[in-house]
Amino acid sequence: GKVKAISGVKATASCVSDPAVGSRHELVRYDAKYVVDDKPETAWRCNGSGEGQQITLTLPHPSRIVGVGMINGYAKVFGNVDLYPQYRRVRTVRWTMPDGTWFNQDFTDDDQDLQKVMIAPRTVKGDITLAIIANVIVTAVDGPFVTADYDREQEQELLEQLNIAFGSIFTV
C-alpha cells in the first residue's frame, strides 16, 4: 500500500548549534524539532562534523513502521542562493530501533530530496535513534556570500557545521 509519514514525532539531539542571524536579520534556530517539522527549509544543526552525534526520535504511540528517510543537508534556498552545497552533509547514518536492532542508511550527495530506506514492517514502541556515522566534507564556499571582506574564519565555521533538514518515519 501507499506509505505515509508518522505525524507527531518528537526529536531531541546530543548537540545543537547556537541560533544565528539569518539573511533577513532574523534569529534562526537549529533545534532538533526542525528535523521532524515537515519543512525542508528548516534544519537541525550541529557544530563540527556531527560524527557520533545522535538524534532521538520519539513516536507519539506504538507504530507499525515500514521505512525511514531524511534530507541529508540544509535544503534551504534564499533568493537564488542554494545553501545545500555550502554546509557539510550527512553521508551515512545508523538507525537503531528500540529493541537494539539497527541498519545503516547511505546518502547520495547532491540529492536534496528525501532519501528513503524501506524496511521489513515492524511494530515499534519507544525511541528510534539516528546516529551520524560519516559526512561529506565541504572544502570551500563560493557564491554570493563570498565578498571582498569575507572572513576566512567565518568560512571555516560555515564549513564545520552539519545540517539535517528533514527526517521521517513511514507507516502504511
DRENMAR-293008 format. One record per residue (C-alpha): residue number from 1; x, y, z negated. Coordinates in steps of 0.02 Angstrom, whole numbers, padded with zeros to 5 digits. Example, Ala and Ser with C-alpha at 12.3 -4.5 7.8 and 13.67 -1.06 7.14 Angstrom:
<atoms>
k; X; Y; Z
1; 00615; -00225; -00390
2; 00684; -00053; -00357
</atoms>
This chain:
<atoms>
k; X; Y; Z
1; 00000; 00000; 00000
2; 00043; 00183; 00000
3; 00162; 00242; -00136
4; 00139; 00399; -00240
5; 00243; 00490; -00368
6; 00201; 00465; -00551
7; 00150; 00633; -00623
8; 00181; 00694; -00799
9; 00359; 00626; -00810
10; 00466; 00723; -00936
11; 00654; 00746; -00916
12; 00798; 00783; -01035
13; 00983; 00790; -00994
14; 01150; 00764; -01080
15; 01209; 00933; -01014
16; 01127; 01088; -00940
17; 01212; 01241; -00866
18; 01175; 01411; -00941
19; 01049; 01519; -00848
20; 01119; 01626; -00708
21; 01065; 01785; -00621
22; 00985; 01742; -00454
23; 00997; 01833; -00289
24; 00843; 01936; -00334
25; 00923; 01984; -00501
26; 00805; 01868; -00595
27; 00859; 01744; -00728
28; 00869; 01568; -00654
29; 00862; 01419; -00773
30; 00927; 01245; -00736
31; 00839; 01137; -00867
32; 00812; 00951; -00838
33; 00625; 00980; -00819
34; 00661; 01050; -00645
35; 00708; 00876; -00585
36; 00526; 00821; -00604
37; 00430; 00981; -00563
38; 00396; 00932; -00381
39; 00484; 01091; -00319
40; 00642; 01061; -00216
41; 00690; 01245; -00233
42; 00719; 01224; -00421
43; 00857; 01116; -00493
44; 00940; 01041; -00644
45; 01121; 01096; -00652
46; 01271; 01035; -00750
47; 01441; 01118; -00752
48; 01586; 01011; -00693
49; 01575; 00855; -00588
50; 01423; 00788; -00680
51; 01501; 00615; -00679
52; 01448; 00519; -00833
53; 01305; 00639; -00871
54; 01130; 00570; -00891
55; 00952; 00623; -00862
56; 00821; 00530; -00963
57; 00651; 00517; -00881
58; 00505; 00481; -00998
59; 00349; 00411; -00917
60; 00184; 00476; -00987
61; 00117; 00297; -01004
62; 00169; 00119; -00957
63; 00175; 00118; -00767
64; 00198; -00006; -00627
65; 00343; 00064; -00526
66; 00397; 00015; -00351
67; 00535; 00141; -00317
68; 00635; 00294; -00364
69; 00702; 00441; -00267
70; 00799; 00601; -00279
71; 00859; 00752; -00182
72; 01045; 00745; -00218
73; 01085; 00931; -00218
74; 01019; 01108; -00230
75; 00890; 01112; -00091
76; 00855; 01298; -00107
77; 00859; 01415; 00042
78; 00864; 01602; 00009
79; 00829; 01704; 00164
80; 00938; 01621; 00294
81; 01062; 01554; 00165
82; 01058; 01367; 00132
83; 01127; 01336; -00043
84; 01137; 01146; -00023
85; 01312; 01139; 00054
86; 01382; 01265; -00070
87; 01373; 01155; -00225
88; 01428; 00981; -00274
89; 01304; 00846; -00227
90; 01270; 00677; -00302
91; 01343; 00529; -00207
92; 01292; 00386; -00323
93; 01178; 00367; -00474
94; 01136; 00220; -00585
95; 00953; 00198; -00631
96; 00932; 00100; -00794
97; 00763; 00030; -00842
98; 00703; 00018; -01024
99; 00742; -00169; -01026
100; 00925; -00134; -00982
101; 00918; -00189; -00801
102; 00996; -00066; -00680
103; 01037; -00031; -00499
104; 01140; 00099; -00408
105; 01075; 00219; -00277
106; 01195; 00289; -00148
107; 01151; 00451; -00058
108; 01182; 00510; 00119
109; 01272; 00676; 00108
110; 01198; 00823; 00202
111; 01023; 00747; 00188
112; 00915; 00871; 00093
113; 00761; 00760; 00096
114; 00701; 00649; -00044
115; 00806; 00490; -00029
116; 00712; 00338; -00096
117; 00752; 00163; -00153
118; 00609; 00039; -00160
119; 00622; -00098; -00292
120; 00527; -00255; -00338
121; 00368; -00198; -00427
122; 00384; -00196; -00616
123; 00288; -00126; -00762
124; 00393; -00002; -00860
125; 00360; 00058; -01036
126; 00491; 00177; -01106
127; 00628; 00288; -01037
128; 00718; 00271; -00872
129; 00896; 00337; -00872
130; 00981; 00411; -00719
131; 01171; 00420; -00739
132; 01285; 00514; -00619
133; 01418; 00393; -00556
134; 01500; 00494; -00416
135; 01481; 00659; -00323
136; 01531; 00745; -00164
137; 01668; 00872; -00195
138; 01647; 01038; -00107
139; 01816; 01117; -00066
140; 01768; 01290; -00003
141; 01622; 01408; 00002
142; 01583; 01511; 00155
143; 01437; 01612; 00215
144; 01354; 01774; 00165
145; 01404; 01761; -00019
146; 01589; 01773; 00028
147; 01637; 01956; 00044
148; 01797; 02056; 00036
149; 01780; 02073; -00153
150; 01734; 01891; -00177
151; 01814; 01824; -00334
152; 01906; 01657; -00311
153; 01873; 01619; -00494
154; 01687; 01634; -00460
155; 01710; 01521; -00310
156; 01791; 01389; -00418
157; 01647; 01398; -00542
158; 01523; 01379; -00399
159; 01614; 01228; -00330
160; 01615; 01146; -00501
161; 01427; 01141; -00527
162; 01321; 00989; -00489
163; 01136; 01008; -00448
164; 00990; 00889; -00430
165; 00839; 00972; -00352
166; 00705; 00841; -00370
167; 00680; 00664; -00432
168; 00531; 00550; -00427
169; 00471; 00380; -00486
170; 00346; 00294; -00373
171; 00195; 00185; -00403
172; 00063; 00108; -00289
</atoms>
